[in-house]
């Protein structure tokens, strides 16, 4: 398995992981040879990278973070409720959300159970999905990230439940934003951006009036765009006045936004998303929370081509729990010459550093593409 940019796909390459839509339906199945038409369509849909079969790395596999059953059920729950709010009258919004609270709490319990039962680092790159409505998948992804951060910070069970529910609902206020602004593919005008920024306040106003949802969950909606230096919105509050959940959501929200496929820009890889966060560490984002997040996620996903500082090139073979940026690398080239593959464990070879990541398919040639 190799992670390859859709820009470098070639007809005949074999898909090693299926492409799904957000309902969990397979669009292109594993083992299917890609055609020119398929490649063109994937590029048009904004898919940034795919997993391609490769003879030398065929045993390397990425693992799902949560089961397909829980993932699909969660997305469906979010979609159903959010769409009802979008189409309902303002006077009905609170009733619709309150009616869904029990179901949402069940989602959080299921997700927490799976996260606690797994020692694997968190990676959402293992599933390649095409989303008709980004907000539903984003809400679920931010929930996963927030809960993992909360677990790293040793939050208590009740705190995790409130954090999870707040994360699930952090963008519900966008259902009150006009559709032409919410789904606009290009850059928003200043007036449109000012309207979009109101979603934080809209969500807070809706959630805080639901008796079955804690006020801290409402603050997730209100505060997830606030920043430590006061440059955020809607109120421009500074670090000491931002609730812990707001600081957690800020990190999870930005990371998922930059590492997800969007119509107006390609997705970043996890290590690139972390660089965005660290660039704002201490000024925009809480350093302790970023560090907790880093410990919990896969920084270099399986199948990613990497180059070490000594010039050797290989593919990430597997993760080392507790050392997210020190995976095991299967070496395939030395000084641009293909060699018999062997593995190096970066937790044991402490002098080795990853200096470059690549999504090109230079090493996929001939029969290796057609496994």
Order of alpha helices (4+ residues) and beta strands (2+ residues): beta-beta-beta-alpha-beta-alpha-alpha-beta-alpha-alpha-alpha-alpha-alpha-alpha-alpha-alpha-alpha-beta-beta-beta-beta-beta
